[in-house]
Amino acid sequence: MPPPGGFNAIKYKRNLPLRGPSGLVILGGVTAVCTWGFYRVGKGNLEKRELEREKVWSRIHLVPMMLAEGDRDAYRRQQAALEREKAIMKDVPGWEAGKSVYNNPRYRSGEWIVVL
C-alpha cells in the first residue's frame, strides 16, 4: 500500500536551463549597435569634411603670403647674385654687372611654368 500522503511526484519534465537571450533580444542588440556605429561614422564624416574645408580655406588664404615670401626670396637672391658678380668681375674692364650677356633687353624670369 502507498505510504500516508502518497508517493513523491515523478519528475518527468526536462530541466533545461535558459541558454541565453532570445533571438528577438539579439536582433534588437545588433540593430542598436549598428545604429550607433552608423551614427558615429556619420559624425566622423561630417568632422572630416569640415577639416578638409578648413584646410582648403587656410591654403587659399595663405597663397598670397607664400607668393609674397617667394618674391622676397627671389629678389634677395637676385641682389646677392648681382653683388657676387660685381665682386668677381671687378677687374674686368667694361663689364656691367647685371647686364645680359646675350644683349637682349627683354626680361625673362628664371622660372618657367608650362601649362598643358
N, C-alpha and C positions, 0 to 999 in steps of 0.2 A: 504494500500500500504506500501511497505517497506520503512524504513527511508532512507534518502540520504546516500550513501556509503554502504548500505546494513546492514544486521543483523550481530551481532557478531558471530564469529565462534563457533560452538558447540564443546565442549570438550568431545570427546568420547574415547580418548586413556586413558589407565590406567597410572597413575603417580606413579610408584613404585620406591622407591629409591634403589640404589645398596645395596645389603645385605652383602658385604664383598668381599674378593678376590675370584678369580675363583678357580676351582678345580686344574687346572694346576699350579697356583701360590702356592697353599697349598702343592701340591705334591713336587714341587721344594724346598719349605722351609723345609719340613720334610726330604727330601733327603739331603739337605745341613746340617741340624742339625745332622742327623745320621752319615754322613760322618765325620763331625768334632768330634763327640763323639768317633767313632771308631779310628780316628787318635790319640785322647788323650789317649784312652785305650792302643793302641799300644805303644805310648811313655812311658806310665806308666809301661807296661810290660817290656820294654827294661831297664828302670831305676831299676825296682825291680830285674831283672835278674843280672844287674851289681852290685847292692848292695849285692846280695846273693853271687856272685862270689868274691867280695871283702871280705865279711865275712869269706868265706871258706879259702881264701888265708891268711887272718890275723890269723885264727886259726892254719893253717898249719905252719906259721912262728912262732907262739907263743908256739907251743908244746915243742920244745927243752928247751926254757926258763922255762916253767912251770915244766917240768920234773926235770931240774936242781934245781929249787927252792924247789920242793918236796924232792929231795935227800938231799939238805942242811938242810931242816927242820927235816927230819928223822935222819940225823946224829946228829944234835943238840939235839934232844930228846933222842937219844940213849946215848949220852955222859952225859946228865943231869940225866938220869936214872941210869947210872953207878956211877955217883958221889953220888946220893941219896943212892944207895945200899952200897957204901963204908961207908957212914956216918952212916947208920942204923946198918950195920953188923961189925962195927969196933971192938966191944968187943968179937966177936965170934972167938975162936982160929981156925986156919986152913981154914978160909973162904977166897976164892979168888973171888973178885968182878968181875962180867962179865963172869965167867966160867959157863958152862951149868950144871944145877943140874941133868941132865939125863946122864951125862958122855958120850955124843955123840959129836965127834969132827966135824961132818958135819954141815955146816952153813945153817940155814933156816931163811929167812926173815920173818918179821911179817905180810907180805901181801901175800894173796893167790888170784890168778886170775884163774878162771875156764872158760875155753873156750869150748863151746858146739858145 
